[in-house]
Amino acid sequence: EEKEEPAVKRIKKDMPSELQNVEFSKPISWNKYIPYTNVPLQLTPVDTPPIFTDDSPALCHRIHAISGRARACSVYLKATMGQKNPKRIPTPVFMPVGTKGCLKAVSFVELAQDPGLKCPIILANTYHLAIQPGTELIRDFAGLHNFQGTGDHNLLTDSGGFQMVSLVKLSNVTEQGVEFANPYKNEETMLLRPEDSIQHQNNIGANIIMALDDVVSSIHVDPDRFTQATHRTLRWYDRCYSHHHTNGKDQVQNLVPIVQGGLDTELGGLREQCLAGFRHRHVELGYKIPGFAIGGLAGGEGKDAFWRVVDQSCKALPDDKPRYLMG
């Protein structure tokens, strides 16, 4: 009689090839410093001018102080099209959402001048800007900074991936990408492939752009769908990276990958697999990765599950890179 194959081997058989030889008996991590190791982080005074490198040509991340696992940092960004003088971003920082390029009920004058609102970075939504008014029009206005008239503020664009959850009834996800039904025009669809997402974000001209990830609601109940989405997120990131780095936009725009994996924080689980995939690309393949995002959360899961994922990700991701907790 054939013996049943061990569970670990069965799991590895379904993993992407770059994960087949990863040792999952201990947590994934890389580029860690005190308090995780005995290596001290290099601390820099706040007023030190930024230095951009070949590894991170459009983002400089400075660490000013640490307290336990917490870091006080600054992020400096290069000016992109339509932008004048990018503002320093102190972190931790809350980034408000301007879905269609502006914040509701708040003027940019208030955002820039009100002491309680001063925020050096806001988010704009790739999907919604692609639907209306179209990112080609924004490009022709020399980017969203110029379109808004807010040259000093930094911009981050999401990839359009979240709409796979928020507009799930209007979307169909395949390996090629995600096809959305246009909510404003019957019988019209928009195909958003990884390459399309990057092109839209290049047109918008945001300082920080996100890789298109396959997003599943955190309270979804199909484990196979989470596995598919986690591995597809790694494949789609490769396509995003290739498109972004062949059109020269990597010199002024920062492409950030998103860690997925549902709420599976077990050793060798989906979050660990996604982290191992990005570690492979960063360390072994030499991908230029200016920072990392933690995605797939704030979708209805309990706070205990939320913080377990955040805790795992912060213990794993490089301490010398900025992190973006999405949602």
PyMOL commands that set and color helices and strands:
alter all, ss='L'
color gray80, all
select helices_A, chain A and resi 7-13+17-19+108-113+126-131+135-140+143-148+163-166+168-170+194-204+223-246+249-251+270-284+303-316
alter helices_A, ss='H'
color red, helices_A
select strands_A, chain A and resi 59-67+70-77+89-91+121-124+154-157+171-173+178-181+189-192+208-210+254-256+258-259+292-294+323-325
alter strands_A, ss='S'
color yellow, strands_A
deselect
rebuild
show_as cartoon
